[in-house]
Amino acid sequence: MLIHSASQLITLEGGPQRGSKLGELGVIENGAVLIRNGLIEKVGGTEALINNYPDEERFDAKNRVVMPGFVDPHTHAVWVGDRANEFEAKLAGKTYLEILAEGGGILSTVSATRNASLDELKTQSKERLMSMFKHGATTIEVKTGYGLDLETELKQLQSILDLDEEGPWDLVPTFLGAHAVPQEYEDNPDGYVDLICNSMLPELINWWNQSAKGRSLPFVDVFCETGAFSLDQSKRILSSAKELGFPLKIHVDEFDNLGGASMAVELGAYSADHIVMTSENDIKAMAKSDLVGVSLPGTPFGLAHKEYSPAKSIIGNDGYLAIASDLNPGTTWGENPQMIIAIACRYMKLTPAQAIAAYTINAAKAVGKHAEIGSIEPGKKADLLVLSIANYQQLGYRYGTNLVDTVIKDGNIINYRN
Amino acid sequence: MLIHSASQLITLEGGPQRGSKLGELGVIENGAVLIRNGLIEKVGGTEALINNYPDEERFDAKNRVVMPGFVDPHTHAVWVGDRANEFEAKLAGKTYLEILAEGGGILSTVSATRNASLDELKTQSKERLMSMFKHGATTIEVKTGYGLDLETELKQLQSILDLDEEGPWDLVPTFLGAHAVPQEYEDNPDGYVDLICNSMLPELINWWNQSAKGRSLPFVDVFCETGAFSLDQSKRILSSAKELGFPLKIHVDEFDNLGGASMAVELGAYSADHIVMTSENDIKAMAKSDLVGVSLPGTPFGLAHKEYSPAKSIIGNDGYLAIASDLNPGTTWGENPQMIIAIACRYMKLTPAQAIAAYTINAAKAVGKHAEIGSIEPGKKADLLVLSIANYQQLGYRYGTNLVDTVIKDGNIINYRN
């Protein structure tokens, strides 16, 4: 199939974009893409490609932008229930502690997810993934972390593996057993860290080898934050995971700077995520490494916080910056990557071009997949979006709606408008 | 037709909601609505209505919220072109003055709108109105103000009248010739005020009587703000309009407090809009009157400003508060009322219930139509939304997507999902 006549073809060719390179879109005006067997075969001008492949089936993208599908490198999309009542209660003046005392907060989602069947978990999660996909996310990282016991964590992983097969999207699984300390270990958090290191991670490997049909191991992630896991505890978990061969990720500096990003650099993690209260030292350590800083602007927006990731400093220090949705039931239930871009433009002062690169090629690097996805280059997966706008700048400028006209996944045209 | 089994039927019965009454949703669980001839005939529980009207055609709203359509009482939806390039230039570091010097800002939209044919203007505007309608706005106020000469202002009004007939929505027209001082009057702003008072308004009446098929006169609105029209100029324009019989609206306190809200109260205006930097005096004057304060939270969001309307104070003083989108190409291109609610919850600390009342029954009052729309009560228009959520609290909590499953306008089911 030949997609042709795109007003702008955003190729993002040349690999992940460090520092001031962020936002080099590689725009081809009146561009075209040849797709064969689910892969991108040729990229160029419309006239040349139509001349060279006159008999190819055609898709006319006139007056529309064609770009790579969004890669969402940080979500908690697999859960059961909602916390809308807490959202209203907080606005009506209830404090966080009052809500916790009534059984609210993350542990209420843990409880609902533990009590749910695999089918319920899959049904509710699939709706969210479908919404993300319709809004342009073709690859989506999904974390566990609403189980906090092996059985439920594996149920979440099973959901992710099943939903990866059942839906048009690609899912990237991450084990986040260290999302919070479960109530059973309230008085003995180090005991929970021991459990993860000595029991959950090794058992996960056995389970994975039986259940995941030869897939490489999932990421292991830790929530390194005051009130969750300390720097030492986080290091113990990630070091154990590394020894067992897991690739690593980390949540850091959402509310507090503990030095987790520098530690993640030392351990060779793929990404450090949230990075709001990150110190200049941590930013410099990240920038000297291959690690991607993943900013989650939906979270401060969701919480109406004033502080966002220091994007200018990350870029100025020549680091890799990606953005993601952080989709979760507590702080930010937003399934639309375009809305995340709109927030990033306003509150992190990214240009639309920078935000697009951060949500595609750099996001692909954050999940270790930049050789397969995140740009429109020969040999990559044909995961493309046709937008209902003629100029990419309208992403970010316009907000709250869906500017995706058509999603093309593995070369298949999937048009949810019809 | 009988809409039945709604998990929550949000009636908003009892008229516009002052002060602490804001947010009284009048929820009927397992609710039903009987619609005949485009009007609401009965409202009640599902069992009773099914028993009383067993042969009525049925619409099953199981697991879904049914609520009145959103009334958007403040938009500038009719224009040509976009200012996405300015949005990007500002983020890349250009100043407002540099952009103005390059012909940008509101006057670039004025120039594009002057140069457009009626057909172009209608085609581009219709797309936006359709997007608003799909996201739940069944009645939409639309202002002129990108003409700033009689000919183009009338072209905008003609578009509004035509689009009102051509689309499923109801449009409420407003004349905003005093949106900005046009370049021709740069050195003589009072001359432009004279032109509006002595020539444009009287000629508008003649045109209206010939063109508007017996419709009552449109609103007249003024942008009362430093850099636009002074308090004196605004008063001259609104007083002239009042003498000629026009109903009044005013833009005040977006950036600066000039006392416009109190002046609008004295003149008996229907609403004062923006109301961000509004003084305590002005808030008290509004609260003692019948005027509705219309907050436009998309605008500070669009501009990444920190100040939003002082909702708590307006409510605490027992005033009427409504919210609206302010859809326009300069500061906020967002067509989704649900996103405006999400912003209002986070930055004005409205609860979802308060935001829903502010965007329906109180918004209807801001355009003088609360006897016809804005609630689900017998005798009102059957303008309803069926939401794809079981609990109204999810509005505001979830953001950036479209939670409207089905729009019902004048009793007709219009489902844009299919």
Chai-1 contact restraints between the chains, C-beta under 6 A:
chainA,res_idxA,chainB,res_idxB,connection_type,confidence,min_distance_angstrom,max_distance_angstrom,comment,restraint_id
A,A84,B,Q393,contact,1.0,0.0,6.0,A-B,restraint_1
A,A84,B,Q394,contact,1.0,0.0,6.0,A-B,restraint_2
A,A84,B,Y397,contact,1.0,0.0,6.0,A-B,restraint_3
A,F87,B,Y397,contact,1.0,0.0,6.0,A-B,restraint_4
A,E88,B,T351,contact,1.0,0.0,6.0,A-B,restraint_5
A,E88,B,P352,contact,1.0,0.0,6.0,A-B,restraint_6
A,E88,B,Q393,contact,1.0,0.0,6.0,A-B,restraint_7
A,L91,B,C345,contact,1.0,0.0,6.0,A-B,restraint_8
A,L91,B,K349,contact,1.0,0.0,6.0,A-B,restraint_9
A,L91,B,T351,contact,1.0,0.0,6.0,A-B,restraint_10
A,A92,B,T351,contact,1.0,0.0,6.0,A-B,restraint_11
A,S131,B,T401,contact,1.0,0.0,6.0,A-B,restraint_12
A,A304,B,R346,contact,1.0,0.0,6.0,A-B,restraint_13
A,A304,B,Y347,contact,1.0,0.0,6.0,A-B,restraint_14
A,W333,B,R398,contact,1.0,0.0,6.0,A-B,restraint_15
A,G334,B,Y399,contact,1.0,0.0,6.0,A-B,restraint_16
A,G334,B,G400,contact,1.0,0.0,6.0,A-B,restraint_17
A,E335,B,T401,contact,1.0,0.0,6.0,A-B,restraint_18
A,N336,B,G400,contact,1.0,0.0,6.0,A-B,restraint_19
A,N336,B,T401,contact,1.0,0.0,6.0,A-B,restraint_20
A,M339,B,G400,contact,1.0,0.0,6.0,A-B,restraint_21
A,C345,B,L91,contact,1.0,0.0,6.0,A-B,restraint_22
A,R346,B,A304,contact,1.0,0.0,6.0,A-B,restraint_23
A,Y347,B,A304,contact,1.0,0.0,6.0,A-B,restraint_24
A,K349,B,L91,contact,1.0,0.0,6.0,A-B,restraint_25
A,T351,B,E88,contact,1.0,0.0,6.0,A-B,restraint_26
A,T351,B,L91,contact,1.0,0.0,6.0,A-B,restraint_27
A,T351,B,A92,contact,1.0,0.0,6.0,A-B,restraint_28
A,P352,B,E88,contact,1.0,0.0,6.0,A-B,restraint_29
A,Q393,B,A84,contact,1.0,0.0,6.0,A-B,restraint_30
A,Q393,B,E88,contact,1.0,0.0,6.0,A-B,restraint_31
A,Q394,B,A84,contact,1.0,0.0,6.0,A-B,restraint_32
A,Y397,B,A84,contact,1.0,0.0,6.0,A-B,restraint_33
A,Y397,B,F87,contact,1.0,0.0,6.0,A-B,restraint_34
A,R398,B,W333,contact,1.0,0.0,6.0,A-B,restraint_35
A,Y399,B,G334,contact,1.0,0.0,6.0,A-B,restraint_36
A,G400,B,G334,contact,1.0,0.0,6.0,A-B,restraint_37
A,G400,B,N336,contact,1.0,0.0,6.0,A-B,restraint_38
A,G400,B,M339,contact,1.0,0.0,6.0,A-B,restraint_39
A,T401,B,S131,contact,1.0,0.0,6.0,A-B,restraint_40
A,T401,B,E335,contact,1.0,0.0,6.0,A-B,restraint_41
A,T401,B,N336,contact,1.0,0.0,6.0,A-B,restraint_42
